């Protein structure tokens, strides 16, 4: 039986990946950071709690990573843990760099010292590109990395150090450059779920308005379920490589708002306000990924469209508080 270790198992991606790997017959281990409210940490994985093995650790503590790798002896590691909110990274740049950047180095060094044959998936991000866009309007594996946030800078470090360890120590490390991916499990401080739940609350009469930042920013939004499948596929190859994972279709925040409110028979113009506190000091305006390499090499394709993904999120919040 294959064993997989997931950092960030209690996040959106980690919970879907754990489900996926269990269905594949894996023994699944996950790392949790200890805090004073453990119940809040495991809400996304309660339904599989008895099927997975959880262990406390921290990417900023290499001694805990050494101990965990020695204990669970994984065949594959999926490094999904991070301070992943871009706007918050401007408020907490040092913490973001320590966890999202140096945390990756700690993990790779622990793998190198314990068992360099372990296959590692490193969660990279489209935020690494910043406003660097190829002439055809897309970002791909060869697009220059010019990040515009502390989060993006931290992810570039993780991307580069992963490539360095792969080449220097002959380790199997694949970077998945994932564009935005959403679901009902997305954190409520991310714009998709913020908009969906906010609109549902307005529909129910629990709120009258919803404050947002830049409505004209465009993103390439896919579903987290499709993207965790891509993560797994990247580690099933004979040789490691880096892949962009994206739908290739972008929508503006305004498009998102219009679609969600229309599904609820609301006019967003009556309810949406803009608040400067949600604007980034340096804005990333347009993200749209070219996943041709992933689709042709690994035969990956998404099952969800933008509309079916948002429909699922709307249905979830209409049936949950």
N, C-alpha and C positions, 0 to 999 in steps of 0.2 A: 504493500500500500504506500502510495506517495504521501509525503508529509509536506505541508505548506505552512509558512509562517507569514502572517499579515500584520504589518504595522498599520495603525489606524483602522483596525477591524470594526470599531464602533461607529465609524463615519458612514456617509452615504455609500461610497464606493466599496469600502471594506465589508459592509454588511451584504451587499449584492454579490461581491466576489466570494465571500464565505459560502453563501447559498450555492453559487455556481460550482465551486470546488467540491462541496459535499455531494452534489448531484453527480460529479465525476468520480466519486469514490475516494476522495482525499481524506486524510486525517488533517484537520484544520486547527492550527494554533493561532492565537491572536495576542498582541501586546496591548495592554491598557496602562495608561498613566494613572497612578494612584491619586485620588482626590477625596474630599470630605463628603461627597454626595455620589457614591458609586451607582445608585439607581439611575441617575440621569445619564451616566456613561453608556448604559447598556440597552437603552430603549429600542434601538434599531435592531438589536440582535437577540431580544428576549425569546423570540419564537424558535431560535436555534441554539439556545443557551446550553441545552443538555447534549448537543451534538458536537460542540467545539471545546477546545481547551484554551483557557485564558490565563495569562500570566502577567504580572506587573513588571513594567520596565519603562525606560525612557530613552529616546534617541540621543539626549544630551548626556547620558551616563553610559560610557562604553563598557564599564564593568558589568552592568546589568545586561547589556547586549551579548557580551561574551558568555555569561551564565545561561542566558536563554537559548542561544544557538547550541551550546553544549548539551543542554537538557532536552531540547526537542529534535535536534538533528534533522533539520529540514532539507528536502531536496530542492525546494523553491522558496524564495522570499519575495514578497510583494511589498515594496516600501511606499505606502500610501499616506503615512502620517505627515502632517505639516500644519503650520499656521497658514491656512489657505485662503483667508479673506484678504483681497487686494487692498481695499480701503483701510482696513484695520492695520495692515502692514506699515502704513505711513505713521500711524500712532504708536506702533510697537516694532520699529525696525530692527532693533538688536535682538529681541526675542524671536522675531521672524527669521533672522539670519542664523541664530543659534539652532533653532529647531529644523527649519526648512533647508538650510544650507549645510551647516556643520554637522547636523544630525545624520545626514546622508553619509558624510565622510566617516563618522563613527561607526555606522552600520557596515560600510564596505571594509573598513579596517578590521572589524570583528569577524567578518566573513573570511577575509584573507588570512587572518591568524588562526581561525578555527578549522575552516574547511573551504578552500578556494574553489572547490568543484560545485558548490551550491549555485544554482541559477538565480539571478537577481533581476527583478523588474523594478525599474526606477520610474516613479510617476513624475514625468516632466509636464510642462504646461505651455499652452499657446501664449501665455503672458510673457514668455521669454522673448517673443518677437517684438514686443512693443508695437510701434507704428511702422515697423519694417515690412513692406509689402512688395511682392514681385510685380512686374509690369502688367501681368494679367489679372491682378487683384487678389491673388491667393498667397497663402503662406504654406511652405512645404519644408522638407528636411534640409534643403540647401539655402533657405532664406536666412539672411544675417540675423543674429540675435542682438537686439538693441532694446533691452527692457526699460520700462518707464515707471517701475514701482519697486520698493524694497522686496516684495514677494517675488517679482519677476527676476530681480538680480539674484536672489537666493536660489531660485530654480535654475538659473544659468550656471551658478557654481556647482550645484548638484549634477547637472547635465555634463558639465566638463570634467568633474572629478570622476564621474562614472565612466566616461570614455577613457580617461587616463588610467584608471584601475584595470579596465578591460584590456587595454593595449599593453600596459606595463607588466601585469601579472597573469595574463592569459586567462582572465576570468570571464564567465558568461554573464554579461550585464546588458540588458536591453532597455533603452529609454523609450517610453511611450509619450509622445508629445500630444497630449490630449487637449482638444478644444473643449469649450464649456459643455458640461453634461449634467442633466437635471433629473429630477424624479420627485415623487411625494416625500422622499426621505431627505431632500436637500434642506440645509439649514435655513431658517427663516430670515436670516440676515443676508441671504443671497436673493438677487432681484426677482428671479422667476417665482420662487415660492412665496416671497414677500408680496408680489403682485397678486398671485392666485389666492392666497389666504386673505389678503386685504380686500380683494374684490368680493369674496364670499362673505366676509364680515359685513361689508356694505350692503350686500344683497339681503342679509339676515337682519339688517337694522342695527347691528352692533357698532357700526362706525359710519361716519359721513364722508370722510376723505382719506386719501392715502398720499403721503409725501414721498417723492422720489427725487433722484438726481438728474443726470443727463439722459433725456429721452431719445436723443438722436444717436447715441452710441449703438453700434451694431455688433452682434455676436453670432457665432456659428454654434447653435444649441442642438445637442443630441441627448439621447437617453442613457443614463448610467448603466443600465443593463447591457446595452449594446457594447459599451466601452470596456466593461470588465471582461467580457468575452474576448475582446481584442488583447487585453493584458495577458490572459492565459495563452492565447495563440502565439504571442511573441516569445514565450518561453518553451514552446514545443518544437522549435526549430533546431537544426543541427548547429547553427552558428548565430551568435548574438547580432542584433542590428537595431537601428533606431527608426521609429515609424511615427508619422503624423496620423492621428485618429480624429476624423472630423466628418461632418455630413456634406460639406461643400456648399451649403446654403446658409446665408446669413439673414438675420432679421434685426430690426432696430428694437430698442426697448419700447418705443411707441407702438410698433407692430405687435409686440407681446401684449402690451396693455390693451390695445384695441381688440385683439382676438379674445382675450380673457373676459373683458367686460361685455363684449358682444355675445359670448356664450351664455352669459348670465342675464342677458337682455337689459344691460345698463349702458349708459353713455359715459365714457370715461372723462369727457370734457367737464362733466358736472362734479367730478369727484377727485381728480388728480391735481395735486399741487407740487411745485418744485421747491426743494430746500437745498441751499448751498452746502449744508453740512454733509450731504451725500455725494458731493462732487469730489473727485480726486485732485490733488495738487497738480499732477500731470496726467492728462486724460489719454486713455487708449481708445481710439475712435472706431477702428474697424478690424474685425477678426473674421477670416474665412479660410478654412483649411483645405488643402488638396491631399486627399488620402489615397491617391492612385497607387502608391507603392504598397500600402497595406492591403488594398483590395486585390491587387494583382499577385503579390507575393504570397499572402496568407489566405486569400479568397474570403476576406472579411467584407460584410456589408451590413448596414444597420437595418433592424426590423421596424424601428419607430420613425415616423416623420415628426416634424415640429408640431403639427396639429394633433397627432395621436398622443404625443407625449404630454402636451398641455391639457388635452381632454382628460387624460388619466389623472393629472394633478388636480384639475377642477373637481372631478368626481370624488377623489379622495377627500378633499376638504369640505365638500357638500355632505359627506357622511361621517365626518369626524369633527370634533370640537378643536 
